[in-house]
């Protein structure tokens, strides 16, 4: 992604989707949505505004991610609640780590919403931190829970997809 301002240095930022004026300071990442096979499960990575695009989390889930790590600088108030839906849609865990406070960068003032959280494949919020205080929360999860893509005895979130119906 290019900027019309040549005086602003561009840094690589692995987020695919850049929010608002962030493209003045960063270039869109080109690594896609990686999944890392660790000794305890598969961890997928999406960054910040990537949450707004359902395809990001679906891509990670289809690649086998059981937990989506989501480091962020969120300013829109909808993300914490949207992650509940994203986890339900894909039957995965998510861990969003967000900032609090305000930052002024090049005359652009941003206020971060906080509300870091961990959500289960059933859409349950295991923990959600404050919107205005720094904090830490530790929860225990079983990543194997994200391997079951069944909603009930008749429906599976991956097997029920009819990709031929999604063509544009």
Secondary structure, DSSP 8 states (H G I E B T S, - for coil): ---S-TTS--EE---SS--GGGGGTEE---S-S-EEE-SS-EEEE--GGGGG-HHHHHHHHHTT-SEEEEE----STTHHHHHHHHHHHHT-EEEEE--EEEEEETTEEEEEE---EEE-TT--EEEE--SSS---------GGGGG--BSSSS-BTTTT--GGGG--
